[in-house]
């Protein structure tokens, strides 16, 4: 779908949005990695959101609308704060899955779309530099710990619920 002669580029050429010689390079770069990881990880974000949002009573929105709030204001002031536990659970789940991705960036990212998992695997298999692999793993663990601490301070782990 994302290759030079793929479905996406062919649709753009057939609809005369781009010329045949100006096709987008959507494979073997960082863009391909982001597109494919988004497509794969989207259900892991949607399912926690859905499970929390289905438990929010519609009476809250009706009450806000009856009290004079616009639909957009009622959404931001009533519905959004009630769905924060699902948003936080989805973000945590997607982040944890994305940080350890190895095969997807390897297949579609090429040389430019590499993630830290690919760097660790490369140095472990090719250069046999286990010290660098350990250092990269320790950096990854440190960054994850700091991000978890910030997440816990901002959202609170006890606020995560899945429906």
Secondary structure, DSSP 8 states (H G I E B T S, - for coil): --STTSHHHHHHHHTTSS-GGG----SSSHHHHHHHHHHHHHHHHHHHHHHHHTTS-HHHHHHHHHTT--HHHHIIIIIHHHTHHHHHHHHHHHHHHHHT--HHIIIIITTTS--HHHHHHHIIIII--HHHHHHHHHHHHHHHHHHHHHHHHHT-GGG----
